[in-house]
Amino acid sequence: MGSYYYLVAQLPYLIYGQGVPMSSGAFRALAGEKLALSDAALLDCCVLDPARAPALATSSVFLDRWLQWEQALRLNLARGRAQKTRRDFPFEAPQHPVDAVTAAKAALSLDSPLEAEFFLDKARWGAIESFEGIDYFGRNKVYAYLLKLLLLERHALFEAEEGFAEYRTIYASIMNAAPLGAAGLGAISTESGEAT
């Protein structure tokens, strides 16, 4: 396992909930140039959805733990949602890692779906930090950085959707507050400024 001091040392520090300093695509390109070929090949396994990973078993303990954790989280979420809607769930949801199971249960108890998504992403962030270990300039730090970028990009999408929903609400209230709606605007006299 190589040391990637010059790559990691130049990266902006990531904090959950703050803006994205660079896109995950730009980081993949940068890291792909700096990593050894065997380490760069594993960048494709740095995904938020384990079903999109090329393999569930890699040569990286960090990535194996991450993919197992995320898969357990997703299966427990699916099982909990199936139970809420009284549907059968054809798969056995794993009971380990325990923190993934606990995060799924806690998210299912929240009333707001958006609040639940933010909670889950915060739990994912914590899991990534616990798996990356203490080798600050090793490949695990690079993989963790990419996963965190993906979470920040996901978080930014939720904020954009929330902002657009707020815009629609405000726009609808303005349109409903107008006495005659949009048609009434043409009835204002241009000379006096009063409605005719």
N, C-alpha and C positions, 0 to 999 in steps of 0.2 A: 504494500500500500504506500503510495507516494505522498509526499508533503507538498501542499499547494499554497505555500506562504504568499507568493506574489499575487496569486488570484484572490485568495480570501482577504488579504490585508487591504486590498483596494475597494472592497465591497462596502456600500453604505449599510449601516446598522439597521436592522428591521425591527419594528415595534408593531405588535398586533393592533389593528385598528387605524394605523396611520396610512398615508398614501403609498403608492407603489413607486419606488425610485427608478425602476426599469422594468420592462416587460419580461415575462418568463421566456418568451422566444428569444429576446436579445441576450438574456443570461445563458440560455442553452447554447447559443452560438458562441459566446465568449468562453464558457466552460468547456465546450467541445474542442476548442482550439488548444486549451491549456492542460487538459487532463490526459493521462496515459490512455491509449486506445481501449484497454479493458475497462477502465473506470468511466470513460466517456460513453461506452456502449450502454452502461447502466443508467444514463440520464433518461432513457426511454421508460424506465421503471419508476421514475419520479412522477407519479400521477396521483390525483385525488381519488380516482375511481379504480379500484383493484382490477376490475373487469377489463380495463384498457391497458393494463400492464402486459408486456409481452410474455412474462412468466411470473408465477407466484413464488418461485424459488430463485433467488439470485445468488451471486457470490458475495453479497453484502449483508451482514447481520442486521445493520441499520435498516436497509430497505425491506428485508424479510419481516422484521418486526413491524415496520410501518404498514406494509400491505396486509399483514395478519390482523393488526389492530383495526385498520379501516374496514376490512372485510367483516370482522366481528361486529363493529359498530353498525354497519349497514344491514347485516342480517338481523340484529336485534331490533333495529328501527323497523324493518319490514315486518318482523314478527309482532311487534307491539302495535303497529298500525293495523295489521290483520286482525288482531284480537279486539281492537277498538271497533272495527266494522263488522265483527262477528264472521270473519272469513277464515277459511282453512289456510294454514301456512305449511307448504309441503316440505320445508327444509328444517333441519335442526339448527337452531341458533347457538353458536358457541358461548360458553360461559367464561371464557378466557380470551384475551386479557380482561381482567375484572374492571379496570377503569373504562374500557370501551363499553362494556355492558352497563355500567353505572351511568355513563354519559348518555347512552341511548334512553335509558329509563327516565332520567332527569329531563331530557329534551321532550319526551313524549308527554310529560306532565305540564308543560308550558302551554298557555292558551294561545299565544300569538305564534303563528308559523315563522314569521320573520325573527322574532326573539329566539325561537328554537334553533333556527339556522345560525344565528350569531353565537349562541351558546355552544353549538356543535363545532363551529369553526375555532372557537377559543379552546375547546377540549382537544381538537386536532393539533393546534399550535403547541399546547402543553405536551402532548404525546411526542411530537417531533422533537421538542427540546429535551425530553427525557431520554430519547433514543440516540441522540447524536453523540453523546459521550464527551470526553474531555480532550480529545485530539482536535485542537482548534484549527489546525491547518491541514487536516486529512480529508479524504474524499467524503466522509460522512457529513462534514460541515458544508461541503458543496451541495450534496444531495438535500440536506436540511434547508439550505438557503433557497433552493429551487422550489421545494414544497411550500415554504413560507411565502414565496412570491406568488405561487398559485393561489394560496389562501387569501392573500391581500387583493389579488385581482378578482377573486370570487366575491370578497367583501365589497369591493368597489362597485360591482354589478348590482348588488342588493341595494346599495345606497342610491345608485342611479334609478333603479326601479321605484324605490321609495320616494325619491324626488319627483319622478314623473307622476306617480300616483297623487302626490300632494298638489302638483300643478293642475292635474285634472279636477281635483276637488275644489281648488280655489277658482278655477275657470268656470266650473259649473255653478258655483255660488254667485259669481259675478253675473253670469247670464241669467240666473233665476231672480236676482235682485232687481234687474232692469224691469220697470213697470210694464213695458210693452214688448220686451224681448228685443231682438235685433231689428225687427220691423219698425219699432217705435223711434229708432234713431233718425229715420228719414223725415219724421214729422216735426223736427225741431227747426224753427225759423232761423235762417242764417242772418237776418237783419237784427232781430231783437235778442236771439239766443234763447227765446222761450218756446215752449212746446205750443203748437197750434192745435 
